[in-house]
Amino acid sequence: MKAAVIVFPGSNCDRDLKVALTQSMGREPAMVWHGDSELPDTDLIAIPGGFSYGDYLRAGAMAANSPIMREVVRKAESGTPVVAICNGFQIATETGMLPGALLRNASQKFVCKDVDLLVISENERFVGGFQQSQVVRFPVAHHDGNFYADADTLDELEAEGQIAFKYVTPEGEITDEANPNGSLNNIAGIYNKAGNVLGLMPHPERLISEVLGGTDGKTFFDHLVNSIV
Amino acid sequence: MKARVYISLKNGVLDPQGKAISHSLQGLGFKNVLDVRQGKTIDLDLADMDRERAEAEVEKMCQQLLANTVIENYSIELLD
């Protein structure tokens, strides 16, 4: 299997993603520069976290209009799986690949900590490595992770099974206290309608070894790779 | 030709920066401040063209890049 990691000026989780994917795939992903207009032949596209273009204008706004993203959107529309993490999620909403937007955290503060997440959907490709309603733990590190969508879009996301993860207590309860950024309905990650694009604020690539404090992220990538191969 | 674009968050979209500004103003003694919503302005210096065309072009810029219409409203003012 082949994967491509998109690299923007200001990306800072691209190499973490490379390590995580290499560990799960047994080969290195291609690192693709934002200014390129063509993607290599790939079975998975990963859009990393960071502060592409310094978050100028809005987080993800400039990156969404870079040459490579036109190609990423085209591939996503033809069914290639895309995982968009943190700044990647912001970029994916800015391109319109995913609905909604990520606003400044309600607390106004940068949030950096491990969070507990309820696995909501049955999207086999992305979360088949976990049980439905399992609580998993990934870290978050963001200033603009406050998921917003209008009421109709929110209802549709809930009704169509497009919500991937919600912020919860370690016991799996959806509470305001467990919500690190003010996201509507405690939403931490969503899919597009077709289910081949996942955007999430938490960082599975940062928890891929006991040395780093846990392996829920490794389970995520191992399953994703196996389901694509 | 100069154009000014005003961008603000839509009603109902949480504006934590506006809230923080509001708290600070009240802390400074401006007790008449009930609420604050903040936004941004973008000044564009454009090549000479007729107003209609300029307006249409800036409108396109807002749709494609300058504003995120999921969360933001924008208005355009042509200055000369």
Interface residues (C-beta under 8 A of the other chain):
Chain A: L57 R58 A61 N65 T93 E94 P99 G100 A101 L103 R104 N105 A106 S107 Q108 N146 Y148 A149 D150 G182
Chain B: V13 L14 P16 Q17 A20 Q64 L65 L66 N68 V70 I71
